Amino acid sequence: MREFTWTRSNVARRQLAHKNPAAGDFRMFGGYVTMACMWARMAAGAVNKLDWGDAEAAEFYQATLATAVFHNGRLLSGTQAHATCTLGPTRTPMQLAPEPFSSMD
């Protein structure tokens, strides 16, 4: 059943991408924003634990903060490109009339 569900969602994803070329960029944008929210929550928890003086796992929480800073500083910067592509025109070369191409010698 799991394989069927994955295959069905994969086919639906491909069909959506063919109908709207911006679908892939929208999906990537959503993924980046979701991960940013999750890393922000994890960073807030790490700061809370460090403030309470949990010395036993301090290295882990420091690594969590460093990873959150990396994700939100480096990887999240790509969301602007995905947002621009999502909101931009979705006209593709396949929507052009074939006549200009047939007159080429």
N, C-alpha and C positions, 0 to 999 in steps of 0.2 A: 504494500500500500504506500509506503514511504517513497519508493522509486516512482510510482505512478504520480503521486502528488508533485514530486520534484519535476518530472517530465512535463506534466500539465502546466505547471507554473512557468517552466522554461519556455515552452511553446507560446504561452500567452505573452511572455515578456518579449519574445522575438516579434510576434505579430504587432504588439504595441509599438515597438521600435520602427517597424516598417510603415505604420500609419502616421507616426509623428517622429521625425528624426530627433526632436529635442527630448524624447522620453529617456534616452540613456543619460543625458546630462542632468535631467531632473532627478533621476534615480541616484546618480552620483552625488548631486548636491544634497539630497535628503540624507544620504548615508553619512556624508561629512558632518552635517549639522547634528545628526543623531549622535555620532561618536563624540562630537565636541561637548554635547550636553552630558553624556556619560562620563567623559574625562573631567568635566567641571565638578560633577557630583563626587567622583572619586578623589579629586584634589581637595575638595571641601572636607571630606571625611579624613583625609590624611592630615590636613592642617589641624583639624579638631583633635585627632589622636596625638599629634606632636605637641599641641598646646597643653594637653592633659598629662604630658610627660611619660608617654608609653615608650620607655627606653628600650624595651625588649625587641621591638620591631621598628625602631627608628630608621634603620637603613632601608627597610622596605618602603616606609612612607616617604622618605626622601627620594627614592627611585620612582615612586608613583608621581610625586610632584614634578620631577624632572621629565618624565614621560608626558605628563599633561602639558607642560610648557612646550615641549617639542611638538606634540600633536597640534596644539592650538596655534603655535607660532609658525610652524613650517608646513604642515600638511593642510591646515585649514585655509591657508592662503589661496589654495586652488579652487575654493568655492566660488570666488568671483568670476572666474572663467566659465564655470558650469552654470552659474546664474545668468550670465550674459548670453550664453548659447541657448539656454532654456527660454529666455524671454525674447530672443531675436527671431527674425523671420525663419520660417520652416520650409521655404521653397527649395526644392531639390532639382538637380539637373534633369531628372526624369520627368519633371513637369513642363519642361520646355517643349516647344513644338518641334517636330522632326524635320521640318522643311529646311531650316538653315544648315542642318548637317548633311542633307542629301544633295545640296548644290555644291558641295566641296569637291574639287577635282584633284 
